Amino acid sequence: MKNTNALGDFLRARRQRVRPEDVGINPRGLRRVPGLRREEVAMLAGISSDYYLRLEQGRDRNPSVQVLEALARVLRLDADGTAHLLGLGHPRPSRSPRPVTEKVPVGILHLLGELQMPAFVQGKYLDVLAANVMAGALSPNLVAGVNRLRAAFLDAREQRLYRDWPQATAAVVAQLRAATGADTDDPRLAALVGELSLKSEYFSQLWARHDVRRREETVSRLHHPDVGDLDLYREKLAVTGTDDQLLVIYHAEPGSPSARSLGLLGSLAATATATDRRADARRSTPSPQAGPGPGPGPGPGPGPESGPEPGPGTGPSDDQTTPRP
């Protein structure tokens, strides 16, 4: 995605989604492309057709704020879309490359262990960096090392978890585009978008729409295989001192059916955790039969000195070096 024309791509994609009649234009004659023509956008924005063409083609990448705001009105962008357009027209200086491994603050890790509701920390590109037991019980993909965007489009279990999967994934893609802004040269983003574009036609379609959403629905509508339907509030809290990490917490309305189901999920998770710990303890405890191999040793087991005198025909043979217990 190096040297891309992010501003031109956004203008083109959003221009094609505005119907002429939506902006007071009578669509006469044959129109070869959907949406508005370039000259129509330029006319409505009060700029020349040649200047708008240069913007779309990337030959002019420094439009004024006034021009961008006029284009936002013509393209019928909301507040999030307008902010995104302004960011593309005036990108921030490139930051230093991100560290390969993102480190979650120790205090946040302790907090995850104390929370009795599903909670996890995610990075800018939706990598799960840390999670508590309840998060893993809610979804097998809410564990450290999983990329939530990749799981949403490529893992059938995640698709079954969301009752409104098409709408939920569309919102996630729009949020990713808003979060990355004009930072399209980031190799991590390029790799992720490239992989999903090849493996998921639906993701490719959503990414090409250039939707932007900074705010999201606060309720996740889920269907868990063990406890049924869950309507959970989702809070996202910025982790201070980090590079765009978020602490994500799911919780239910007190006294609601979802709260009872979430409580049941917690009981199931606690039982599974206790079972796993007992199994680990058994595996780590040496077997009572384990001991040193054949040969004399100082162990406390019975030996010739302490054992009974063997009767005729029952004693050890000449070639035995270890007494029979």
PyMOL commands that set and color helices and strands:
alter all, ss='L'
color gray80, all
select helices_A, chain A and resi 6-15+20-23+38-45+49-57+65-74+79-89+106-114+133-138+148-154+156-161+165-180+187-199+201-209+257-284
alter helices_A, ss='H'
color red, helices_A
select strands_A, chain A and resi 119-122+128-131+219-224+228-238+246-251
alter strands_A, ss='S'
color yellow, strands_A
deselect
rebuild
show_as cartoon
